[in-house]
């Protein structure tokens, strides 16, 4: 149980560090007291909770970080670029401490490392009041707390199993004592007789009076990892000494001794243990002070919201649920097939109801796997900031559509391609400030990262207002590498897409950022593995927009079932634009130049029987499924169209996974296996002659 609690702390701390990165980036533009408060509370939470769960090295390091921000909160330390840079270094080091198992030998060795010692020395240097005062030029952001102290009454009762989960009440009290003067009295009403006492169970309740100049949110942060059956925080006075002492006397008598934890190495607490009268063995002892049990229904609003809004579930359990749902969809398809042809209205009604419930369960389960793409977008603000500083460019990142949801498995894999695209935009696309102003542009470059849903696809666009792609330079580079022939005629779009070929780069100089020609190739590889496509639009001197088209989910899709001979294939419905009929006389051609005229538009098409080396019916009337690949309309000729429905994607074996044009398999209602066509890779795998026809279409 303790290990589970520690794992929960580590995950929560990682989430806080991710938020901390965004907060530090926001602090550059908004130096308001509220922003400073958010950062300070995050640091204070990790420091206190780290000590509670055995991450003392992390807690000690964070203490130095927190000390610097205490001066920022007080308005004594200006928020400048070098301070933000130092904060990012400290934040990254905190993440490294979390990689180790508590105060392991590796963590203790890290404390004495040159990198950590350097960061700590810099934090101590910026936190030196004498140096700050002598600088003579201080930007005051305003205090984030009232000058006058306030008195808070904190009613706290841990969960009975909290001690086994690793909660340390003494450390909670120690954290509170760092905020100001405290008075504590224990509630022993739930303590059983000695013979029935379990030392692993938390039996005590706590009533704490805190006199401090702090915001209530900072008190809440101390209890964020505490397993509380009852937590109530209320302000009871203005914090004046006479009023505070009177409140202490009213709570637990005049014999209480007030202590000042600021003047002691360890927190001193005023503890009154009431006299316990002789009672029946089954009757719990009662305390004289105010009983915590009177407010068992009172939970702090912030904590109640946190408990109700989210439940952390391991990803493996969701994957198991998706597997079971996939089998249920297959079973439901078999049930639909069985009921067809039976004249049984009652059975048909039941099957229809089951089908409706399965669809609802599918949508609900898929929504669990869906995550807002903002979880990925947030990481790139730091990438752009650091890269712009390295290249000495003025670049801003603008995000849009972060609320768009995408399958978790896709989100986990899409980060790397987007990083490559952003690095490419900042390095090759955006000019220096001087170059931009010389060409009549604003000195600050913009990289816009946006997302939206279009049908069954998610479109992620990376757009910059830089120099755009030089198609002539791309063509010359492709000629030098033998990728095209001198007499090849390629459209501007086809030339621009050559940048995604392995090892292709127009940069002559290799730097730490780019020049090796592997970034764009990595983007293409990941996109093909995810069943996505890439669109490029660029205008010289104006900028470039690259759009990544991704399926909403990789687990269950809507598919169009088509027949070719005796075999059945599934085409993802998100790729299908329309279906048309084609007479046999229109297919009687002797070359590979198969073209179909649809509403005065010439559309090239491919024969699946030729691509898959499979016999077809050669019926007088055949069907062509029109799909869109890389912005080009292409037809796939089949014998018949069987209909559409839910398709559960099953992975192919290692022997079949490398076959171009196949993206998986599914089991149909009659038990047969149907192969799922990967439209993008199928079209790209055709002969060079046909590929040129498609590029020119």
C-alpha positions in Angstrom: 0.0 0.0 0.0 2.8 2.4 0.8 4.4 1.8 -2.6 1.0 2.6 -4.2 0.9 5.9 -2.3 4.5 6.7 -3.4 3.7 5.9 -7.0 0.7 8.2 -6.8 2.9 11.0 -5.3 5.4 10.6 -8.1 2.7 10.8 -10.8 1.1 13.8 -9.2 4.5 15.5 -8.8 5.2 15.0 -12.5 1.8 16.6 -13.4 2.7 19.5 -11.2 6.1 19.9 -12.9 4.4 19.9 -16.3 2.1 22.7 -15.1 5.1 24.5 -13.6 6.7 24.7 -17.0 3.6 26.4 -18.4 3.4 28.7 -15.4 7.1 29.8 -15.8 6.5 30.5 -19.6 3.4 32.5 -18.7 5.3 34.5 -16.1 7.5 36.0 -18.8 4.4 37.9 -20.2 2.3 38.1 -17.0 4.2 39.0 -13.8 1.1 39.4 -11.8 1.0 38.3 -8.1 -1.5 35.6 -9.0 1.0 33.9 -11.4 3.8 34.1 -8.8 1.5 32.6 -6.2 0.7 29.6 -8.5 4.4 28.8 -8.9 5.2 29.2 -5.2 2.3 26.9 -4.3 3.5 24.3 -6.7 7.0 24.4 -5.3 5.7 24.3 -1.7 3.6 21.3 -2.5 6.4 19.3 -4.0 8.8 20.2 -1.2 6.4 19.2 1.6 5.1 16.1 -0.1 8.5 15.0 -1.1 9.7 15.0 2.5 6.5 13.1 3.5 7.1 10.3 1.0 10.8 9.8 1.5 12.1 12.1 -1.3 14.2 14.2 1.0 16.8 15.0 -1.6 14.1 16.4 -3.9 12.6 18.3 -1.0 15.9 19.9 0.0 16.7 21.0 -3.6 13.2 22.4 -4.0 13.7 24.4 -0.8 16.3 26.5 -2.5 14.0 27.0 -5.5 11.2 28.0 -3.2 13.5 30.4 -1.3 14.1 32.4 -4.4 10.4 32.7 -5.2 9.6 33.8 -1.7 11.6 37.0 -2.5 9.6 37.3 -5.8 6.4 37.1 -3.8 7.6 39.8 -1.5 8.5 42.0 -4.4 12.2 42.0 -3.6 13.4 40.0 -6.6 12.6 41.2 -10.1 11.3 38.6 -12.7 13.9 38.8 -15.4 15.0 36.6 -18.3 18.0 35.1 -16.5 15.8 34.2 -13.5 13.3 32.4 -15.8 16.2 30.5 -17.4 17.5 29.5 -13.9 14.0 28.4 -12.9 13.8 26.1 -16.0 17.1 24.5 -15.0 15.9 23.9 -11.5 12.5 22.6 -12.7 14.3 20.1 -15.0 16.5 19.0 -12.2 13.5 18.3 -10.0 12.2 16.0 -12.7 15.5 14.1 -12.6 15.2 13.6 -8.8 11.8 12.1 -9.4 13.4 9.5 -11.7 15.1 8.0 -8.7 13.5 5.8 -6.0 13.3 8.3 -3.1 16.6 9.0 -1.4 18.4 6.2 -3.3 22.2 6.3 -3.6 21.8 7.7 -7.1 19.7 10.6 -5.7 22.2 11.3 -2.9 25.0 11.3 -5.5 23.0 13.7 -7.6 22.8 16.1 -4.7 26.6 16.4 -4.8 26.9 16.6 -8.5 28.4 19.7 -10.2 25.2 20.5 -12.0 23.1 20.5 -8.9 25.7 22.4 -6.9 25.8 25.0 -9.6 22.1 25.5 -9.7 21.9 25.7 -5.9 24.7 28.3 -5.9 22.9 30.4 -8.5 19.6 30.2 -6.5 21.4 31.2 -3.4 23.0 34.1 -5.2 19.8 35.5 -6.6 18.2 35.1 -3.1 20.8 37.2 -1.4 18.9 40.3 0.0 22.0 42.4 0.2 22.8 41.9 -3.5 19.2 42.7 -4.5 19.1 45.8 -2.4 22.4 47.1 -3.7 21.4 46.6 -7.3 19.2 49.8 -7.0 16.9 48.8 -9.8 14.2 46.5 -8.5 11.0 45.7 -10.3 8.3 45.3 -7.7 5.5 43.0 -8.7 3.5 43.6 -5.5 3.0 41.3 -2.6 0.8 38.3 -3.0 -0.4 38.2 0.6 -1.9 40.6 3.1 0.6 42.4 5.4 -1.7 41.7 8.4 -1.7 38.1 9.7 -4.9 36.1 9.8 -6.0 33.3 12.0 -7.2 30.0 10.5 -8.9 27.1 12.2 -8.0 23.8 10.5 -10.0 20.7 11.3 -8.3 17.6 10.0 -9.0 13.8 10.5 -7.0 11.3 8.4 -8.4 8.3 6.8 -8.0 5.2 9.1 -5.6 3.6 6.6 -3.6 6.9 5.9 -0.6 5.8 7.9 -0.2 2.6 5.8 -0.4 4.8 2.7 2.6 6.8 3.9 1.0 9.9 5.3 3.0 11.6 8.1 0.9 13.9 10.3 4.0 15.2 12.0 5.3 16.5 8.7 2.0 18.1 7.9 2.2 20.0 11.2 5.9 20.9 10.5 4.9 22.3 7.2 2.1 24.4 8.8 4.6 25.7 11.5 6.8 27.1 8.7 3.9 29.3 7.7 3.4 30.9 11.1 2.5 30.4 14.7 0.4 27.3 15.4 -1.5 25.8 18.3 -2.6 22.1 18.1 -5.0 20.0 20.1 -5.6 16.3 19.5 -9.1 14.7 19.3 -8.9 11.2 20.9 -12.6 10.3 20.6 -11.9 7.6 18.0 -9.0 6.1 19.9 -10.0 2.5 21.1 -8.9 0.7 24.2 -5.2 -0.3 24.3 -6.1 -4.0 23.8 -7.9 -3.1 20.5 -5.4 -0.5 19.3 -3.9 -1.1 15.9 -0.7 1.0 15.6 -1.0 1.1 11.8 -4.4 2.9 11.9 -4.8 6.6 12.2 -7.1 7.3 15.2 -6.3 10.9 16.1 -8.1 14.0 14.9 -6.5 17.4 14.8 -7.7 20.9 15.5 -5.1 23.4 14.5 -5.1 27.2 15.0 -2.7 28.9 12.5 -1.7 32.6 12.8 0.0 33.6 9.6 0.1 36.0 6.7 -0.7 33.5 4.0 -3.4 32.8 1.4 -5.8 29.9 2.2 -4.7 28.2 -1.0 -1.2 27.7 0.4 -2.7 25.8 3.3 -4.7 23.7 1.0 -1.6 22.7 -0.9 0.0 21.3 2.2 -3.0 18.8 2.5 -3.2 18.0 -1.2 -1.6 14.5 -0.7 -3.0 13.9 2.7 -5.7 11.1 2.8 -8.4 13.0 4.8 -11.8 11.7 5.9 -12.5 15.2 7.1 -10.8 18.5 6.2 -12.1 21.9 6.9 -10.2 25.2 6.7 -11.9 28.5 7.8 -10.7 32.0 8.7 -11.6 32.9 12.2 -9.9 36.2 13.0 -7.5 39.0 11.8 -4.5 37.4 13.5 -3.8 40.0 16.1 -1.9 38.5 19.1 -4.6 39.2 21.7 -7.3 37.8 19.6 -5.2 34.7 18.7 -4.4 34.0 22.3 -8.0 34.4 23.3 -9.0 32.0 20.7 -6.4 29.5 21.9 -7.7 29.8 25.5 -11.3 29.4 24.4 -10.3 26.2 22.5 -8.2 24.4 25.1 -8.0 26.4 28.3 -5.6 29.0 29.7 -2.8 26.5 30.5 -1.8 26.3 26.8 1.8 27.4 26.2 2.3 29.5 23.0 5.4 28.6 21.1 7.2 30.3 18.2 8.3 27.7 15.7 10.4 30.3 13.9 12.9 30.4 16.8 13.3 26.6 17.1 15.1 24.1 14.9 12.1 21.8 15.1 8.5 22.8 15.3 7.1 23.2 18.8 3.4 22.3 19.3 1.1 23.1 22.1 -0.5 19.7 22.8 -3.1 19.1 25.4 -4.1 15.5 26.2 -7.3 15.5 28.1 -7.9 13.4 31.2 -9.6 10.1 30.1 -12.1 8.9 32.7 -12.7 5.3 33.3 -15.1 3.9 30.8 -16.5 0.7 29.6 -14.1 -1.2 27.4 -16.4 -0.7 24.4 -16.8 3.0 25.0 -14.2 5.2 23.3 -12.5 7.9 25.2 -13.8 11.4 24.8 -11.8 14.6 24.6 -12.6 17.8 26.3 -11.8 20.0 23.2 -14.1 20.6 20.3 -14.6 17.2 18.6 -13.6 16.8 15.0 -16.4 14.3 14.6 -19.0 17.1 14.6 -18.0 18.2 11.1 -17.5 14.8 9.3 -19.5 16.0 6.3 -17.4 19.1 5.8 -14.8 18.8 3.1 -12.9 21.7 1.7 -14.5 22.7 -1.7 -11.2 22.5 -3.6 -10.6 19.0 -2.3 -14.1 17.9 -3.0 -13.8 19.2 -6.6 -10.5 17.3 -7.0 -12.0 14.1 -5.8 -15.0 14.3 -8.0 -13.5 15.6 -11.3 -10.9 12.9 -12.0 -10.0 9.3 -11.3 -6.5 8.1 -12.2 -6.7 4.8 -14.0 -3.7 2.8 -15.4 -3.5 2.9 -19.2 -3.3 -0.9 -19.3 -6.7 -1.3 -17.8 -8.2 1.0 -20.4 -6.4 -1.0 -23.1 -7.9 -4.2 -21.6 -11.4 -2.7 -21.7 -10.9 -1.7 -25.3 -9.9 -5.3 -26.2 -13.0 -6.6 -24.6 -15.1 -3.9 -26.3 -13.6 -5.0 -29.6 -14.6 -8.6 -29.0 -18.1 -7.4 -28.1 -18.4 -5.4 -31.4 -17.4 -8.5 -33.3 -19.9 -10.7 -31.4 -22.6 -8.1 -32.0 -21.8 -8.2 -35.8 -22.2 -12.0 -35.7 -25.5 -11.6 -33.9 -26.7 -9.2 -36.6 -25.7 -11.7 -39.3 -27.5 -14.5 -37.6 -30.8 -12.6 -37.2 -30.9 -11.7 -40.9 -33.4 -13.9 -42.8 -35.3 -14.9 -39.7 -38.9 -13.7 -39.5 -38.9 -13.0 -35.7 -39.8 -9.4 -34.8 -39.2 -10.0 -31.1 -35.6 -11.3 -31.7 -35.0 -8.4 -34.1 -36.1 -5.9 -31.5 -33.7 -7.4 -28.9 -30.8 -7.4 -31.4 -31.5 -3.8 -32.3 -31.5 -2.8 -28.6 -28.2 -4.7 -28.1 -26.8 -2.9 -31.1 -27.8 0.5 -29.7 -26.2 -0.3 -26.3 -23.0 -1.6 -27.9 -22.7 1.7 -29.9 -23.3 3.7 -26.8 -20.7 1.7 -24.8 -18.2 2.0 -27.7 -18.6 5.8 -27.8 -18.3 6.1 -24.0 -15.2 3.8 -23.9 -13.5 5.6 -26.8 -14.1 8.9 -25.1 -12.1 7.6 -22.1 -9.1 7.0 -24.4 -9.5 10.5 -25.9 -7.3 13.3 -24.5 -7.2 17.0 -25.4 -4.2 17.6 -27.7 -3.3 20.6 -25.5 -1.5 18.0 -23.4 1.0 17.8 -26.3 0.9 21.5 -27.3 1.9 22.7 -23.9 5.3 21.0 -24.2 6.3 22.9 -27.3 6.2 26.3 -25.8 9.5 25.5 -24.0 10.9 24.0 -27.2 10.3 27.2 -29.1 11.6 29.4 -26.3 14.9 27.4 -25.9 15.4 27.0 -29.7 14.8 30.7 -30.4 17.3 31.6 -27.7 19.9 29.2 -29.2 19.5 30.6 -32.7 19.2 34.2 -31.5 15.8 34.7 -33.1 12.6 36.3 -31.9 10.0 33.6 -32.3 6.6 33.2 -30.6 4.5 30.1 -30.5 0.7 30.5 -31.0 -1.6 27.6 -30.3 -5.2 27.1 -31.3 -7.7 24.2 -31.0 -6.0 22.6 -28.0 -9.4 21.3 -26.8 -9.5 18.9 -29.8 -9.4 15.3 -28.6 -7.3 12.5 -30.0 -6.7 8.9 -29.1 -4.2 8.5 -26.2 -2.0 6.1 -28.2 -1.8 8.6 -31.1 -1.0 11.5 -28.6 1.8 9.4 -27.1 3.5 9.0 -30.6 2.7 12.4 -32.2 5.0 14.5 -30.0 8.2 13.6 -31.8 7.0 14.5 -35.4 5.6 17.9 -34.1 8.9 18.6 -32.4 10.8 18.0 -35.7 8.3 20.2 -37.6 8.6 23.1 -35.1 12.4 22.9 -35.1 12.4 22.9 -38.9 10.1 26.0 -38.9 12.3 27.9 -36.3 15.6 27.0 -37.9 14.9 27.1 -41.7 11.6 28.9 -41.9 11.8 31.9 -39.6 14.4 34.6 -40.5 16.5 36.6 -38.0 15.0 39.9 -36.8 17.3 41.9 -39.1 16.4 39.8 -42.2 12.7 40.1 -41.4 12.8 43.8 -41.1 14.9 44.2 -44.2 12.1 42.4 -46.2 9.4 44.6 -44.7 8.1 42.0 -42.1 7.5 42.3 -38.4 10.7 41.5 -36.5 9.0 38.8 -34.5 8.4 35.5 -36.2 5.3 33.4 -35.5 4.9 29.6 -35.4 1.2 28.7 -35.2 0.3 25.3 -34.0 -3.4 24.4 -34.5 -5.7 21.4 -34.4 -9.3 20.7 -35.5 -11.5 17.7 -36.4 -12.6 17.1 -39.9 -14.8 14.1 -40.3 -13.0 11.0 -39.0 -9.6 12.8 -39.0 -7.7 15.2 -36.8 -5.8 17.9 -38.6 -2.7 19.3 -36.9 -1.2 22.2 -38.7 2.3 23.7 -38.1 2.4 27.1 -39.8 5.1 29.8 -39.9 5.4 33.2 -41.5 9.0 32.7 -42.6 10.7 32.4 -46.0 8.8 29.4 -47.3 10.2 26.5 -49.2 12.5 27.1 -52.1 11.3 24.6 -54.7 14.2 25.3 -57.1 16.7 24.5 -54.3 14.7 21.3 -53.5 14.7 20.3 -57.2 18.5 20.8 -57.5 19.2 18.8 -54.4 17.0 16.0 -55.6 18.8 16.0 -58.9 22.2 15.8 -57.1 21.0 12.8 -55.1 19.5 11.1 -58.1 16.0 11.1 -56.7 14.6 12.5 -60.0 15.7 12.7 -63.6 16.4 16.1 -65.3 13.5 15.6 -67.7 11.0 14.7 -64.9 8.1 17.1 -64.6 6.9 17.4 -61.1 4.3 19.7 -59.6 5.2 22.2 -56.9 3.4 20.1 -54.4 5.3 17.0 -55.4 8.6 18.8 -55.1 7.8 20.2 -51.7 7.0 16.7 -50.4 10.5 15.5 -51.3 11.7 17.1 -48.1 10.2 14.1 -46.3 12.4 11.6 -48.1 15.2 9.9 -46.0 18.4 12.0 -45.7 17.0 14.9 -47.8 18.1 18.4 -46.7 18.8 21.6 -48.6 21.1 22.8 -45.7 24.8 22.6 -46.6 25.9 23.0 -43.0 25.2 20.5 -40.2 24.4 22.1 -36.9 23.2 20.9 -33.5 19.6 21.8 -34.7 19.4 20.4 -38.2 21.1 19.6 -41.5 21.3 15.8 -41.4 18.0 15.1 -43.2 16.5 12.8 -40.6 13.9 15.0 -39.0 11.4 15.1 -41.8 12.0 11.4 -42.6 11.1 10.6 -39.0 7.8 12.6 -39.4 6.9 10.6 -42.4 7.7 7.3 -40.8 5.6 8.0 -37.7 2.7 9.3 -39.7 2.6 6.2 -41.9 2.7 4.0 -38.8 -0.3 5.9 -37.5 -2.2 5.7 -40.7 -1.9 9.4 -41.3 -1.0 11.6 -44.2 0.9 14.9 -44.7 -0.1 18.0 -46.7 2.3 20.8 -47.5 1.4 24.3 -48.7 4.2 26.9 -49.0 4.7 30.3 -50.7 8.1 31.7 -51.1 8.7 34.7 -48.9 5.4 34.2 -47.0 5.7 31.0 -45.1 4.9 27.3 -44.9 2.0 25.3 -43.6 2.3 21.5 -43.0 -0.9 19.6 -42.1 -0.8 16.2 -40.4 -3.9 14.2 -41.0 -4.5 11.6 -38.3 -7.3 9.1 -37.5 -9.3 10.0 -34.5 -8.7 6.6 -33.0 -6.7 3.5 -33.8 -8.9 1.0 -32.1 -12.4 1.0 -33.7 -13.1 2.7 -37.0 -16.0 3.1 -39.4 -15.1 1.1 -42.5 -16.5 0.5 -46.0 -16.6 -3.2 -46.8 -15.7 -4.0 -50.5 -15.4 -7.4 -52.3 -12.7 -8.4 -54.7 -13.3 -12.0 -56.0 -13.9 -14.1 -53.0 -12.1 -11.8 -50.6 -13.5 -8.9 -48.5 -11.5 -5.8 -47.8 -12.2 -2.8 -45.5 -11.5 0.8 -46.6 -11.4 3.3 -43.7 -14.5 5.5 -44.2 -12.7 8.6 -43.3 -10.6 8.3 -46.5 -13.7 7.6 -48.8 -15.2 10.5 -50.7 -17.6 8.7 -53.0 -18.3 5.5 -54.9 -19.1 5.3 -58.6 -19.9 2.6 -61.2 -17.6 1.8 -64.1 -18.6 -0.2 -67.2 -16.4 -2.9 -68.5 -15.6 -1.1 -71.8 -14.1 1.8 -69.7 -11.6 -0.6 -68.2 -10.3 -2.1 -71.4 -7.1 -0.2 -71.6 -3.6 -1.5 -72.5 -1.5 0.9 -70.4 -1.3 1.8 -66.8 -2.9 5.2 -67.4 -6.3 4.5 -65.9 -8.3 7.6 -65.8 -12.0 8.2 -64.9 -14.0 11.3 -65.7 -16.2 12.3 -62.8 -18.2 15.6 -63.2 -15.7 17.0 -65.7 -12.7 16.0 -63.5 -10.2 13.4 -64.5 -9.5 11.0 -61.6 -6.8 8.3 -61.8 -7.7 4.9 -60.5 -5.9 1.7 -59.5 -7.0 -2.0 -60.0 -6.9 -3.8 -56.7 -6.6 -7.2 -58.4 -3.4 -6.1 -60.0 -1.9 -4.6 -56.8 -2.8 -7.7 -54.7 -2.3 -10.2 -57.6 -5.8 -11.6 -57.0 -8.5 -12.8 -59.4 -11.7 -10.7 -59.8 -15.2 -11.5 -61.1 -14.7 -9.3 -64.2 -18.3 -8.4 -64.0 -19.9 -6.1 -66.7 -20.4 -3.4 -64.1 -17.6 -2.7 -61.5 -17.3 -0.2 -58.7 -14.7 2.4 -58.0 -14.1 3.8 -54.5 -12.8 7.4 -54.7 -10.4 8.2 -51.9 -8.1 11.2 -51.2 -4.4 10.7 -50.6 -2.0 13.6 -50.1 -4.6 16.0 -51.4 -5.2 14.0 -54.6 -8.3 12.1 -55.5 -7.6 8.4 -56.5 -10.0 5.6 -57.3 -9.7 1.9 -56.2 -11.5 -0.5 -58.5 -13.3 -3.4 -56.8 -16.0 -5.9 -57.8 -18.7 -4.8 -55.4 -19.5 -2.7 -52.3 -21.0 -4.6 -49.4 -21.8 -1.8 -47.0 -20.3 0.0 -44.0 -20.1 -0.7 -40.3 -17.9 -0.7 -37.2 -14.5 -2.2 -37.7 -12.3 -3.5 -34.9 -8.6 -3.2 -36.0 -6.5 -6.2 -35.3 -2.7 -6.1 -35.7 -1.2 -8.2 -38.4 1.4 -10.9 -37.7 5.1 -10.1 -38.1 5.0 -11.9 -41.4 2.3 -9.7 -42.9 2.9 -6.3 -41.1 5.4 -5.1 -43.7 3.1 -5.7 -46.8 2.5 -2.3 -48.4 -1.1 -1.2 -48.4 -2.3 -3.3 -45.5 -3.1 -1.6 -42.2 -4.5 -4.5 -40.2 -7.3 -7.0 -40.2 -10.8 -7.4 -38.7 -13.3 -10.2 -38.1 -16.7 -9.9 -39.8 -20.0 -11.1 -38.5 -19.8 -14.4 -40.4 -16.5 -15.2 -38.8 -14.4 -14.5 -41.9 -11.2 -12.3 -41.7 -11.2 -9.1 -43.8 -8.0 -7.1 -44.5 -8.0 -3.4 -43.8 -6.5 -1.3 -46.6 -4.0 1.4 -45.7 -4.9 3.7 -48.5 -2.0 6.1 -48.2 0.8 3.5 -48.3 -1.0 1.5 -51.0 -1.1 4.5 -53.3 2.5 5.4 -52.5 3.7 1.9 -53.3 2.5 1.8 -56.9 4.9 1.9 -59.9 6.8 5.2 -60.6 4.8 5.8 -63.8 1.5 5.7 -62.0 2.9 7.7 -59.2 3.8 10.5 -61.6 0.3 10.3 -63.0 -1.1 10.8 -59.5 1.3 13.6 -58.8 0.2 15.4 -62.0 -3.5 14.9 -61.4 
